[in-house]
Amino acid sequence: MKKNNISFGINPWSGYETANPFYALEAFFDFAHLDYHKNILSEAVIHSHRRKIYKQDNPCEVFVFYSTICSFLRVCYCLKIKSKKWKVKESARSEDVFHLSSLTKQEFDNPFVVFQKAFSENTLEEFEFFIWEVTQLSLSPHEEEFDYDLMTPYVYLIKMLDAGELMRERGVEKIKKEALPEK
């Protein structure tokens, strides 16, 4: 049976293509730091409610953000699937250093939980629609009314960004099958 691989679409902004979500995650955070992604996302969401065009001096930056975050969402969806066979390595630091404040203790211990929760609440297509909607509204000079919930996908996306950075920092390892005791 042939496996269907999801295209992460990282080639336009990373310069290469990969089928490995862990390499794509690494490329995403090599492209720009976590704070940059969170800042652009937050400002775009804020500007989606204003008449002012976001990044009016350089609106192409928002389009580049749109393409990178869509790739990131595809990577996160794939990581949700891989959570059964992979785990995040234990933290070498004390839990007192809890700099990714959007995550709960359980999510900090196992970042794969974030992806499972996010994609049980919204589908990949709904997250991509959210990014499309935010991009469109933040670049529009017109104030538009919309009946779409922007906050739920926004909160989950912030959590996924934090979880992705945490996975990158700690690294991942394959879950070893435990040997069954002999009878």
C-alpha positions in Angstrom: 0.0 0.0 0.0 1.4 3.4 -1.0 1.7 6.0 1.7 0.4 9.5 0.9 3.0 12.0 2.0 1.8 15.5 2.8 3.8 18.3 1.1 5.0 20.8 3.6 5.7 23.4 0.9 8.9 24.8 2.6 10.9 25.1 -0.7 9.9 28.7 -1.5 11.2 30.1 1.8 13.7 27.5 3.0 15.4 26.7 -0.3 14.9 22.9 -0.1 12.1 20.4 0.3 11.9 17.6 2.9 9.4 14.9 3.7 10.6 14.7 7.3 8.4 16.9 9.6 11.2 17.2 12.1 13.6 18.7 9.5 10.8 21.0 8.3 10.2 22.2 11.9 14.0 22.9 12.1 13.9 24.8 8.9 10.9 26.8 10.1 12.7 28.0 13.2 15.9 28.5 11.3 14.0 30.8 8.9 12.9 33.1 11.7 12.9 33.0 15.5 9.8 32.0 17.5 9.3 35.6 18.7 9.2 36.9 15.1 6.4 34.4 14.2 4.4 35.1 17.3 4.8 38.9 16.8 3.7 38.9 13.2 0.8 36.6 14.0 -0.4 38.8 16.9 0.0 42.0 14.9 -1.8 40.6 11.9 -4.7 39.5 14.1 -4.9 42.9 15.7 -4.8 44.6 12.3 -7.6 42.4 10.9 -9.9 44.5 13.1 -8.6 47.9 11.9 -8.8 49.9 8.7 -5.1 50.4 8.6 -3.1 48.1 6.4 -0.6 46.0 8.3 3.0 46.4 7.2 2.0 49.1 4.7 5.6 49.8 3.9 6.3 46.1 3.1 3.1 44.0 2.8 5.0 41.2 1.1 6.4 40.3 4.6 2.8 39.3 5.5 2.6 37.1 2.4 5.9 35.4 3.3 4.6 34.9 6.8 1.4 33.4 5.4 3.3 30.8 3.3 5.7 29.9 6.2 2.8 29.5 8.7 0.8 27.3 6.3 3.9 25.1 6.0 4.2 25.1 9.8 0.5 24.0 10.1 1.1 21.0 7.8 4.1 20.0 9.8 2.1 20.3 13.0 -0.7 18.1 11.5 1.9 15.5 10.6 3.4 15.7 14.1 0.0 14.9 15.5 0.1 11.7 13.6 3.7 10.9 14.6 2.9 11.4 18.3 2.2 7.6 18.6 5.7 6.6 17.6 7.8 9.6 18.8 8.4 11.4 22.1 10.1 14.6 23.1 13.3 14.1 25.1 13.3 15.0 28.8 14.2 18.5 29.7 17.7 19.0 31.0 16.7 22.2 32.6 14.8 22.8 35.8 11.0 23.2 35.4 11.5 26.6 37.1 12.7 27.9 33.7 9.2 27.8 32.1 9.6 30.4 29.4 6.9 29.1 27.1 4.0 30.4 29.1 1.2 29.5 26.8 1.7 25.8 27.5 0.3 24.0 30.5 2.5 21.7 32.6 1.1 18.6 30.7 1.8 20.3 27.3 5.3 21.4 28.5 6.1 17.8 29.4 4.6 16.4 26.2 4.3 19.0 23.4 2.6 16.4 21.1 -0.5 16.9 23.3 -0.8 20.5 21.9 -1.1 19.2 18.3 -3.6 16.5 19.3 -5.8 19.1 21.1 -5.5 21.7 18.3 -6.5 19.3 15.5 -9.3 17.8 17.5 -10.7 21.3 17.9 -10.0 22.5 14.3 -9.1 20.8 11.1 -6.0 21.6 9.0 -8.3 23.3 6.5 -9.9 25.4 9.2 -6.4 26.6 10.5 -5.4 27.4 6.9 -8.6 29.3 6.4 -7.9 31.2 9.6 -4.5 32.2 8.3 -5.9 33.2 5.0 -8.7 35.3 6.6 -6.2 37.0 8.9 -3.8 37.8 6.0 -6.6 39.1 3.9 -8.2 41.3 6.6 -4.8 42.6 7.8 -3.9 43.8 4.3 -7.3 45.3 3.5 -7.9 49.0 3.9 -11.5 48.3 4.6 -13.0 47.4 7.9 -15.0 44.2 7.4 -17.4 42.3 9.7 -16.9 38.6 9.9 -18.6 35.9 11.8 -15.6 33.6 12.1 -14.0 32.9 15.5 -10.5 34.2 15.2 -9.5 33.7 18.9 -9.6 29.9 19.2 -7.4 29.2 16.2 -5.1 32.0 17.3 -4.6 30.6 20.8 -4.0 27.1 19.4 -1.5 28.5 16.8 0.4 30.3 19.6 0.5 27.0 21.6 1.7 25.1 18.5 4.5 27.6 17.9 5.6 27.2 21.5 5.4 23.4 21.4 7.3 23.4 18.1 10.1 25.5 19.6 10.2 23.2 22.7 10.5 20.1 20.5 13.3 21.8 18.6 15.1 22.7 21.8 14.8 19.3 23.4 14.9 17.0 20.4 12.8 13.9 19.7 13.4 10.2 19.9 11.6 7.2 18.7 9.5 5.3 21.3 11.1 1.9 21.9 8.8 -1.0 22.1 9.2 -2.7 25.5 10.1 -6.3 25.4 7.2 -8.5 26.6 8.1 -10.7 29.6 8.4 -14.3 28.8 5.8 -16.7 30.2 
